Amino acid sequence: MKTAMWSRKRNKSIGCKRSKRIMMKLKRPVAALLAAVLLLGLLAGCHRENGVSFRVAMGSVPATLDPALAATDEEKTVVSHLFENLMKLQSDGSGGTTAVNGVARSYQCDTTAEGQETYTFKLRSSAAWSDGTKVTAQDFVYAWKRLVDPLTGSKNARILDMVAGYSAARTGEDALQVSAPDDETFVVVLSGRCPYFIDSVCTAAATMPVQSAAAAQENWSMSPDTLVTNGPYTVASWENDTMLLQQTDGYHDARRLGPMSISFRFTADAKTANSLFEKGDADFVLGLTDEAVAKKIDSWMPDYYPETSVVLLNQLSDLTSNENVRRAMGLVIDRNAIAELLGSRTHLAAEGLVTWGIRSTTGGQFRDFGSAVDNDSENYEKNCQTAQELMKEAGYTAAKMKSLTPVIMLYESDGTADSLALLLQKTWKEKLGLSVTLKGVSSEEITQALERGEYTLAALRVTSDRNDATGFLNRWRMGEEDNYANFTSSAYDMLLRVAAVSASQEARDAYLEDAERLLIEKGNVIPMYCSTRSWSLSESFTGVFGDGLGRYFFTGVHKASK
């Protein structure tokens, strides 16, 4: 058994007699030092009193501030300022993030020879809820079990799929392997190795602690009067589309906080949000208009975002049950044309299901290993010819194609999606002779059709809840709740199982790379393009950073040097 330990070291105190002699010799310098400390304290108090207020303009008004139910980037961003997890993220100074101690003052990881990991977290004795009560390990046990409980109805439950007992817990059993031996000790048993557990799982919005007494109240997270939090900020007011946060009194890491207050203005209209920024009524805007993007310098790049737009092909439908048909439909997709249609500065041609920005186990990015699809424009016509041959091998001759009932593709209708759907329809008709009928519906209708398996083609977005390739890949395992393509492959499942227990970082990456290629080669999931996030920050401020998963952090914002 291997044991790793992380904790802060304390200096040993010197003997009393020696201390007394030193104090006598240093009496005057110490007095001067104490005076300086008092002065710094006064200055710090002035800073808190006259601290900056930071104004944020971003998307839709949160429908909830319950960590387990937070689904949108806006909800997760606000939750991450109101609550504090075992660990928390801070900027590493070079565009990335690093996990540091949050509620946990230390943690230890024990690994068995079979690759099973057990994490033991020691919590701060000073950790407190906004109502003054103590944050305990039982609060984490409650929150994590509540997250995976099917009665909670959380879409974020999968983020704990590496915890032992997860699958049974998703059926309603009390099986999740988390425990609290005492108030300040939280223990988590994992089913295998998980290199991203600390950085992604223990910092996530979904796994924040929740006070059971508060959560027992209906709509507890929707009012400052009933919302109980433990993070660096609390909700001072919330009226319609405007929310004001203020620093939490007594927060353990207050010296590192920047703004005394953070105000959010929520608007789903990008033009309105950008107008607030341009008029000086917002210091940060998330989601730039096309006009704002056009003004950016040529070297400007948006933030990577873990979202890939795909077409799902239902393996249980007559036409798409044939692997050759599925492969053919994927081969004729021109991803470069799609990116150009949607705006190539903010939409990237997909190079696989896993997006740029997702880290590999060995460091760097997962996409550094290469593309899982062929986006070389010089190979496009050759790929189309291969696709036509695959259709013939499947028995779909030109005559048979004419007699086919048009295939229906579901998609969420809006301006951008409509244009993309028309391009796909045209491509499949011209390159394969396949007639596809487009049906624009709401996101709720798509979800219902997917859950019932009543579809042939569906265009939708696939996202990751962690900075790891498994966030994109795990959902296609046999038996997964949202394996809506009904993809079944024992080889695929085996690759993911072996990756989960691999002691070699290089081997783990190789297994995951092979799994992604196998998934795409089978044709059940056709990656099209990857989304990005664009934003602007006032020149008066610095210190904003994101986690690469859609959350943005303003805790370290401060005035820019002149």
C-alpha positions in Angstrom: 0.0 0.0 0.0 1.3 3.4 -1.0 0.5 6.5 1.0 0.8 10.1 0.0 0.3 13.0 2.4 -0.2 16.7 1.9 -0.4 19.0 4.9 1.0 22.3 6.2 4.0 22.0 8.4 4.3 24.0 11.6 7.6 25.2 13.1 8.5 23.8 16.5 8.4 26.3 19.3 11.7 27.2 21.0 12.4 26.6 24.7 10.9 29.1 27.2 14.2 30.2 28.7 15.8 30.8 25.3 12.7 32.6 24.2 12.9 34.9 27.2 16.5 35.8 26.5 15.7 36.5 22.9 12.8 38.7 23.8 14.9 40.8 26.1 17.6 41.3 23.4 15.0 42.1 20.8 12.6 44.1 23.0 12.8 47.3 21.0 12.8 45.7 17.5 9.8 43.6 18.5 8.0 46.7 19.7 8.6 48.3 16.4 7.5 45.2 14.6 4.3 45.1 16.6 3.6 48.7 15.7 4.1 47.9 12.1 1.7 44.9 12.3 -0.9 47.2 13.9 -0.5 49.7 11.1 -0.8 47.0 8.5 -4.0 45.8 10.3 -5.4 49.3 10.1 -4.5 49.6 6.5 -6.1 46.2 5.8 -9.2 47.5 7.6 -9.2 50.6 5.3 -8.8 48.3 2.3 -11.9 46.3 3.4 -13.9 49.4 4.0 -12.9 51.0 0.8 -12.5 47.8 -1.2 -13.5 47.6 -4.8 -16.9 46.5 -6.2 -16.7 44.3 -9.3 -19.6 44.2 -11.8 -20.3 41.2 -14.0 -22.7 40.9 -17.0 -23.4 37.3 -18.0 -26.2 35.0 -19.2 -29.6 33.9 -17.9 -30.9 34.4 -14.4 -30.0 31.4 -12.2 -33.0 29.0 -11.7 -31.3 27.6 -8.6 -28.3 28.1 -6.4 -28.5 24.5 -5.0 -25.0 23.1 -5.8 -26.5 19.7 -6.7 -28.9 21.2 -9.2 -26.8 24.0 -10.7 -26.7 23.2 -14.4 -25.8 26.4 -16.3 -22.4 28.2 -16.3 -24.1 31.1 -14.6 -25.4 29.0 -11.8 -22.1 27.2 -11.3 -20.2 30.4 -11.3 -22.3 32.0 -8.6 -22.4 28.8 -6.5 -18.6 28.7 -6.6 -18.5 32.1 -4.9 -21.1 31.3 -2.3 -19.8 27.8 -1.3 -16.4 26.3 -0.6 -15.5 22.7 -1.4 -12.8 20.5 0.1 -10.4 22.1 -2.3 -10.6 25.3 -4.3 -9.1 26.6 -7.5 -6.8 29.5 -7.9 -4.9 30.9 -10.9 -1.5 29.4 -11.5 -0.3 32.7 -13.1 0.1 31.2 -16.6 -3.4 30.8 -17.8 -4.2 27.6 -15.9 -5.5 26.7 -12.4 -4.2 24.8 -9.5 -6.1 23.2 -6.6 -5.4 24.4 -3.1 -6.8 23.7 0.3 -10.4 24.8 0.9 -12.5 23.4 3.7 -9.9 20.6 3.9 -6.7 21.6 5.7 -5.0 18.5 4.5 -5.7 15.2 2.7 -4.1 11.7 2.4 -4.4 9.2 -0.4 -3.9 5.5 0.1 -3.7 3.2 -2.9 -4.0 -0.6 -3.0 -2.1 -2.9 -5.3 -5.3 -3.3 -7.3 -5.5 0.5 -7.9 -8.3 1.3 -5.5 -7.8 4.7 -3.9 -9.1 6.0 -0.5 -8.9 9.7 0.3 -9.0 11.0 3.8 -9.7 14.7 4.3 -9.1 16.6 7.5 -11.4 19.6 7.7 -10.6 23.0 9.2 -12.0 23.3 12.7 -12.9 27.0 11.9 -15.0 26.1 8.8 -18.5 27.6 9.4 -21.8 28.1 7.7 -23.2 31.6 7.2 -25.7 30.9 10.1 -22.7 30.5 12.4 -22.9 26.7 12.8 -19.9 24.4 12.2 -19.3 22.8 8.8 -18.7 19.1 9.5 -17.7 16.0 7.5 -21.3 14.9 7.7 -22.3 17.9 5.6 -20.1 16.4 2.8 -21.5 12.9 3.3 -25.0 14.3 3.1 -24.2 16.5 0.0 -22.5 13.7 -2.0 -25.2 11.1 -1.2 -27.9 13.6 -2.0 -26.2 14.4 -5.3 -26.3 10.8 -6.6 -29.7 10.0 -5.1 -32.1 9.6 -8.1 -34.9 11.4 -6.1 -32.8 14.6 -6.2 -33.0 14.6 -10.0 -29.5 16.1 -10.5 -28.0 16.1 -13.9 -24.6 16.4 -12.2 -24.6 13.0 -10.5 -22.1 11.5 -12.9 -19.3 13.6 -11.6 -19.1 11.0 -8.7 -19.0 8.0 -11.0 -15.5 7.1 -9.8 -16.7 6.7 -6.2 -17.2 3.1 -5.1 -20.9 2.2 -4.9 -21.9 4.9 -7.4 -23.9 2.6 -9.7 -25.9 1.0 -6.9 -26.5 4.5 -5.4 -28.0 5.6 -8.7 -30.7 2.9 -8.3 -31.7 4.3 -4.9 -29.5 2.2 -2.6 -27.5 3.8 0.2 -24.3 2.5 -1.3 -22.0 5.5 -2.0 -18.7 4.9 -0.2 -18.3 8.2 1.7 -18.2 8.4 5.4 -17.5 10.7 8.4 -15.6 9.0 11.2 -15.7 12.3 13.1 -16.8 15.9 12.6 -13.4 16.8 11.0 -12.7 13.7 8.9 -14.3 12.9 5.5 -13.4 9.6 3.8 -14.0 8.7 0.2 -13.3 5.3 -1.4 -12.8 5.3 -5.1 -13.4 2.2 -7.4 -10.1 2.8 -9.2 -7.4 5.4 -9.8 -8.6 8.9 -10.5 -5.8 11.5 -11.4 -8.3 14.3 -11.7 -10.2 13.7 -8.4 -8.6 16.5 -6.4 -8.5 19.1 -9.2 -11.9 18.5 -10.8 -14.2 16.6 -8.4 -13.2 18.1 -5.1 -13.4 21.7 -6.5 -16.7 21.2 -8.5 -19.8 23.2 -7.9 -21.9 20.1 -7.7 -19.9 18.5 -4.9 -20.0 21.5 -2.6 -21.2 20.8 1.0 -24.8 21.3 1.8 -26.4 21.9 5.2 -29.2 19.4 5.6 -31.3 21.6 7.8 -31.3 24.3 5.1 -31.9 22.0 2.2 -35.0 20.6 4.0 -36.8 23.8 3.2 -38.6 24.2 -0.1 -36.8 26.5 -2.5 -34.1 27.1 0.1 -31.5 28.3 -2.4 -33.6 31.0 -4.0 -33.7 33.6 -1.2 -31.0 35.3 0.9 -33.2 34.6 3.9 -33.0 30.8 3.6 -29.8 30.3 1.7 -27.0 28.9 4.0 -23.5 29.0 2.5 -19.9 28.5 3.6 -17.9 30.3 0.9 -16.0 33.6 0.5 -19.2 35.5 -0.4 -22.8 35.7 0.7 -25.9 37.0 -1.1 -26.6 40.5 0.2 -29.6 41.0 -2.2 -31.2 39.4 -5.2 -33.9 41.2 -7.2 -35.0 39.8 -10.5 -31.9 39.9 -12.8 -29.6 41.6 -10.4 -27.6 39.9 -7.6 -25.2 41.4 -5.1 -22.6 39.4 -3.2 -20.5 40.6 -0.3 -17.5 39.2 1.5 -18.2 36.7 4.2 -17.2 38.0 7.7 -14.6 35.7 9.2 -13.8 33.8 6.0 -10.5 31.9 6.6 -8.7 33.2 3.5 -10.1 36.7 3.5 -6.6 38.2 2.9 -6.6 36.7 -0.6 -10.0 38.0 -1.6 -10.1 41.0 -4.0 -13.5 42.6 -4.3 -15.5 43.6 -1.2 -18.6 43.0 -3.3 -19.5 41.4 -6.7 -22.7 42.4 -8.5 -24.2 40.2 -11.2 -26.4 41.5 -14.0 -28.0 38.5 -15.8 -29.3 38.8 -19.3 -29.6 36.2 -22.0 -29.3 38.9 -24.7 -25.6 39.2 -25.7 -26.2 42.7 -27.2 -27.6 44.0 -23.8 -24.7 42.5 -21.9 -22.1 43.9 -24.3 -23.8 47.3 -24.2 -23.5 47.4 -20.4 -19.8 46.7 -20.8 -19.3 49.3 -23.5 -21.1 52.0 -21.5 -18.9 51.3 -18.4 -21.8 49.7 -16.4 -20.0 46.3 -16.3 -16.4 45.4 -15.6 -16.6 41.9 -17.1 -18.9 40.5 -19.8 -19.2 36.9 -20.8 -20.4 36.1 -24.3 -19.3 38.6 -26.9 -21.4 39.5 -29.9 -20.1 38.9 -33.4 -19.4 42.6 -33.7 -17.3 42.6 -30.5 -15.4 39.5 -31.6 -14.6 41.2 -34.9 -12.9 44.1 -33.1 -10.5 41.7 -31.4 -6.9 41.6 -32.7 -5.9 38.8 -35.0 -4.0 37.0 -32.3 -7.0 36.9 -29.9 -8.3 33.5 -29.0 -11.5 32.7 -27.0 -11.4 30.3 -24.1 -11.7 26.6 -24.8 -14.9 25.1 -23.6 -15.8 21.4 -23.0 -18.7 21.2 -25.4 -18.9 19.3 -28.7 -21.9 19.5 -31.0 -22.6 16.0 -32.4 -25.1 14.0 -34.3 -26.2 10.9 -32.5 -27.3 7.9 -34.6 -29.6 5.5 -32.8 -28.1 2.0 -33.1 -31.6 0.5 -32.5 -33.2 2.2 -35.5 -33.5 0.3 -38.8 -31.3 2.4 -41.0 -28.6 3.4 -38.5 -28.4 -0.1 -36.9 -26.0 -0.7 -39.9 -22.4 0.2 -39.0 -21.5 0.9 -42.6 -24.4 3.4 -42.9 -23.3 5.2 -39.7 -19.7 5.4 -40.8 -20.7 6.7 -44.3 -22.8 9.5 -42.8 -19.9 10.6 -40.6 -17.3 10.5 -43.4 -19.2 13.1 -45.6 -19.3 15.7 -42.8 -17.2 18.7 -43.7 -16.2 20.1 -40.3 -14.2 23.0 -41.8 -17.3 24.1 -43.7 -19.4 23.9 -40.5 -16.8 26.1 -38.5 -16.8 28.6 -41.3 -20.6 28.7 -41.4 -20.9 29.3 -37.7 -17.9 31.7 -37.3 -14.4 30.1 -37.3 -13.1 32.5 -34.5 -15.5 31.1 -32.0 -16.4 27.7 -33.4 -13.7 25.1 -33.9 -13.9 22.1 -36.2 -14.1 19.1 -33.9 -11.0 16.9 -34.0 -12.7 14.2 -31.9 -15.3 14.1 -29.2 -12.9 15.4 -26.6 -12.3 19.1 -27.0 -9.2 21.2 -26.9 -8.6 22.4 -23.3 -9.1 19.0 -21.7 -5.9 17.9 -20.0 -4.2 14.6 -20.6 -3.0 12.4 -17.6 0.7 13.1 -18.5 0.3 16.9 -18.8 -0.5 19.0 -21.8 -3.8 18.6 -23.7 -5.5 15.4 -24.7 -5.9 16.6 -28.2 -2.1 16.9 -28.5 -2.2 13.1 -29.3 -3.8 14.0 -32.6 -7.1 14.1 -34.3 -9.6 11.2 -34.1 -11.3 12.4 -37.4 -10.0 13.5 -40.8 -10.4 17.2 -41.3 -7.9 17.5 -44.1 -9.7 19.3 -46.9 -7.6 17.5 -49.5 -9.0 14.2 -48.3 -12.6 15.2 -48.3 -13.6 13.9 -51.7 -11.8 10.7 -51.2 -13.7 10.2 -47.9 -16.9 10.9 -49.7 -16.1 8.1 -52.2 -15.4 5.7 -49.4 -18.7 6.7 -47.8 -20.5 5.9 -51.1 -18.9 2.5 -51.2 -19.9 1.8 -47.6 -23.5 2.5 -48.5 -23.4 0.1 -51.4 -21.8 -2.6 -49.2 -24.7 -2.1 -46.8 -27.2 -2.7 -49.6 -28.3 0.9 -50.1 -28.1 1.3 -53.9 -29.3 4.5 -55.6 -32.6 2.8 -56.4 -33.1 1.7 -52.8 -32.3 5.1 -51.5 -35.1 6.6 -53.6 -37.6 4.3 -52.1 -36.6 5.0 -48.5 -38.9 6.9 -46.2 -37.1 10.2 -45.3 -35.1 9.9 -42.1 -36.0 12.5 -39.4 -33.3 14.4 -37.6 -34.3 16.2 -34.4 -32.4 19.3 -33.4 -33.0 22.3 -31.1 -34.2 25.0 -33.3 -32.6 28.5 -33.2 -30.9 30.6 -35.9 -27.5 28.9 -35.7 -28.8 25.3 -35.4 -31.2 25.9 -38.3 -28.3 26.8 -40.6 -26.3 23.8 -39.5 -29.2 21.4 -39.9 -29.8 22.7 -43.5 -26.1 22.1 -44.3 -26.2 18.6 -43.0 -29.4 17.8 -44.9 -27.9 19.1 -48.1 -24.6 17.2 -47.5 -26.3 13.8 -46.9 -28.5 14.3 -50.0 -25.8 15.3 -52.4 -23.1 12.9 -51.2 -25.1 9.8 -50.3 -28.5 10.4 -51.9 -30.0 10.1 -48.4 -33.1 12.2 -47.7 -33.3 13.7 -44.3 -36.3 15.6 -42.9 -35.5 18.2 -40.3 -37.6 18.7 -37.2 -36.7 21.6 -35.0 -37.9 21.1 -31.4 -37.3 22.3 -27.9 -34.4 20.9 -25.8 -37.0 19.2 -23.5 -38.5 17.4 -26.5 -35.1 16.2 -27.6 -34.4 14.9 -24.2 -37.7 13.1 -24.0 -37.1 11.5 -27.4 -33.6 10.4 -26.4 -34.7 8.9 -23.1 -37.5 6.9 -24.9 -35.1 5.9 -27.7 -37.7 7.2 -30.2 -35.4 8.9 -32.8 -33.1 8.0 -35.6 -30.8 11.1 -35.8 -30.5 13.8 -33.2 -28.2 16.9 -33.2 -27.2 18.0 -29.7 -24.3 19.2 -27.5 -22.2 16.9 -25.4 -20.4 18.4 -22.4 -17.9 17.3 -19.8 -18.2 17.9 -16.1 -14.5 17.4 -15.4 -11.2 18.3 -17.0 -10.5 14.8 -18.2 -11.3 12.8 -21.3 -13.5 10.4 -19.3 -16.0 13.3 -19.0 -16.7 12.8 -22.7 -16.1 9.1 -22.9 -17.7 7.4 -19.9 -21.3 8.1 -20.9 -21.1 5.7 -23.9 -20.4 2.6 -21.7 -23.1 -0.1 -21.7 -25.7 0.5 -19.1 -25.0 4.2 -18.7 -28.1 6.3 -18.0 -27.5 8.7 -20.9 -26.0 6.5 -23.5 -28.7 7.7 -25.8 -27.0 6.3 -28.9 -27.5 2.8 -27.4 -23.8 2.2 -28.2 -22.7 -1.2 -27.2 -19.1 -2.4 -27.4 -17.3 -4.8 -25.0 -14.0 -3.6 -26.4 -14.8 0.0 -25.6 -15.9 -0.8 -22.1 -12.8 -2.8 -21.5 -10.5 0.1 -22.6 -12.2 2.4 -20.1 -12.0 -0.2 -17.3 -8.3 -0.8 -17.9 -7.7 3.0 -18.1 -9.4 3.4 -14.7 -6.9 1.1 -12.9 -3.8 1.8 -14.9 -0.8 2.9 -12.7 1.0 4.3 -15.8 -0.1 7.8 -16.9 1.1 7.1 -20.4 -0.9 3.9 -20.6 -4.0 5.6 -19.3 -3.8 8.2 -22.0 -3.3 5.6 -24.7 -6.3 3.5 -23.5 -8.5 6.6 -23.6 -7.2 7.7 -27.0 -8.0 4.2 -28.4 -11.5 4.4 -26.8 -12.3 7.7 -28.5 -11.2 6.4 -31.9 -13.2 3.2 -31.5 -16.3 5.2 -30.6 -16.0 7.4 -33.6 -15.1 4.6 -36.0 -18.3 2.8 -35.0 -20.2 5.9 -36.2 -22.7 6.2 -33.4 -21.5 9.7 -32.5 -20.4 12.1 -35.2 -18.5 15.1 -33.8 -19.1 18.3 -35.7 -17.7 21.4 -33.9 -16.5 22.6 -30.5 -17.8 25.6 -28.7 -15.7 28.3 -27.1 -16.3 31.1 -24.6 -15.5 34.8 -25.2 -15.3 37.6 -22.7 -13.9 41.1 -22.1 -12.5 42.6 -19.0 -12.1 46.3 -18.1 -8.6 47.6 -18.4 -9.1 48.8 -14.8 -9.0 45.3 -13.4 -7.0 42.1 -13.5 -7.3 38.7 -11.8 -10.2 37.0 -13.5 -9.7 33.3 -14.3 -11.7 30.4 -15.5 -11.6 26.7 -14.9 -11.9 25.7 -18.5 -15.3 24.1 -17.8 -17.4 27.2 -18.0 -17.0 28.7 -14.5 -15.3 32.1 -14.0 -13.8 33.3 -10.7 -13.7 36.9 -9.5 -12.3 36.2 -6.0 -8.8 37.4 -6.9 -9.8 40.5 -8.9 -8.0 43.7 -8.1 -7.3 47.0 -9.6 -4.8 46.9 -12.4 -1.5 48.7 -12.0 -1.3 52.1 -13.8 
